[in-house]
Amino acid sequence: MNLVLASASPRRRQLLTDLGIPFTVIPSDFSEEGVDDLAPEAQAMTLARGKAQWVCHRVSDGIVLGADTIVVVDDDVLGKPKTPDHAREMLKGLAGRTHRVITGLALFHVNEGRIVKETSGYEETQVHFRALTEEDIDRYVATGDCLDKAGAYGIQGLAALLVEGLEGDYFNVVGLPLVRLDKLLRQWGISLMMLGTEGNKSATTPA
Ligand SMILES: Cc1cn([C@H]2C[C@H](O)[C@@H](COP(=O)(O)OP(=O)(O)OP(=O)(O)O)O2)c(=O)[nH]c1=O
């Protein structure tokens, strides 16, 4: 089974690699705009669908996976910060509070160049941030680790120190909710366990 990850995110790639799942990557050039009027969950799923669909047209057979992660605090949807000042502003808004991280997922099954079925869903995790000083924020922003991440932080790096705790799937915060993905695949009779163990088998088979 040819799994195609429609994402440039190194985190998503790493999570699938850690499970021993074979996949190929075709980053999507889909423009992430025009969804502001939708509810946050619908925004994340619409963008995930758009990314996957863009890649579908470049695949003849397989399952194409798109994902989009956003941070929601009050009614504000935070994507990736545009500048260090923008990152600083986002982190000030998250400090000492709880926010939601939502990742939309979309799967398209492509057969002989045609989309035969599709499904989508999302996962939500509540993340509690510690109170942060200006110095904490300045030091973190200076690492540059915040610029390519929704909400201006990466929980898998130094920003682990900014987080008091969370409720829900940690992997969802990193950008790929593994159990939600598994549940979507199981609608089609496929599981991540199946893909991971098949991957390991071929990895250990002598050439
Ligand atoms: C909150 C949070 C986000 N992120 C990342 C996951 C996503 O890569 C990124 C959100 O941006 P996305 O637009 O979801 O993804 P992307 O632009 O990195 O990749 P692509 O569109 O090609 O799929 O933020 C972390 O790595 N750690 C975190 O703690």
The ligand as a Tripos MOL2 file, in Angstrom:
@<TRIPOS>MOLECULE
LIG
   29    30     1     0     0
SMALL
NO_CHARGES

@<TRIPOS>ATOM
      1 C1          1.6480   23.5030   18.3690 C.3       1 LIG1
      2 C2          2.7330   22.8110   17.5760 C.ar      1 LIG1
      3 C3          2.7550   22.8570   16.1850 C.ar      1 LIG1
      4 N1          3.7500   22.2310   15.4900 N.ar      1 LIG1
      5 C4          3.8030   22.2680   14.0140 C.3       1 LIG1
      6 C5          3.0870   21.1200   13.3150 C.3       1 LIG1
      7 C6          2.9360   21.6550   11.9060 C.3       1 LIG1
      8 O1          4.1020   21.2750   11.1580 O.3       1 LIG1
      9 C7          2.9350   23.1750   12.0800 C.3       1 LIG1
     10 C8          1.6080   23.7850   11.7090 C.3       1 LIG1
     11 O2          1.5900   24.0890   10.3550 O.3       1 LIG1
     12 P1          0.7750   23.2840    9.2590 P.3       1 LIG1
     13 O3          0.2840   24.2900    8.2600 O.co2     1 LIG1
     14 O4         -0.2140   22.3660    9.8900 O.co2     1 LIG1
     15 O5          1.8820   22.3450    8.5860 O.3       1 LIG1
     16 P2          3.2250   22.7230    7.8340 P.3       1 LIG1
     17 O6          3.0990   24.0590    7.1240 O.co2     1 LIG1
     18 O7          4.3700   22.5700    8.8020 O.co2     1 LIG1
     19 O8          3.3590   21.5620    6.7790 O.3       1 LIG1
     20 P3          2.3520   21.1970    5.5500 P.3       1 LIG1
     21 O9          1.3830   22.3500    5.3640 O.co2     1 LIG1
     22 O10         3.2520   21.0010    4.3690 O.co2     1 LIG1
     23 O11         1.6800   19.9300    5.9760 O.co2     1 LIG1
     24 O12         3.1870   23.4290   13.4770 O.3       1 LIG1
     25 C9          4.7540   21.5460   16.1600 C.ar      1 LIG1
     26 O13         5.6660   20.9890   15.5280 O.2       1 LIG1
     27 N2          4.7210   21.4790   17.5260 N.ar      1 LIG1
     28 C10         3.7750   22.0840   18.2750 C.ar      1 LIG1
     29 O14         3.8140   21.9860   19.5330 O.2       1 LIG1
@<TRIPOS>BOND
     1     1     2 1
     2     2     3 ar
     3     2    28 ar
     4     3     4 ar
     5     4     5 1
     6     4    25 ar
     7     5     6 1
     8     5    24 1
     9     6     7 1
    10     7     8 1
    11     7     9 1
    12     9    10 1
    13     9    24 1
    14    10    11 1
    15    11    12 1
    16    12    13 2
    17    12    14 1
    18    12    15 1
    19    15    16 1
    20    16    17 2
    21    16    18 1
    22    16    19 1
    23    19    20 1
    24    20    21 2
    25    20    22 1
    26    20    23 1
    27    25    26 2
    28    25    27 ar
    29    27    28 ar
    30    28    29 2
@<TRIPOS>SUBSTRUCTURE
     1 LIG1         1 GROUP 0 **** ****
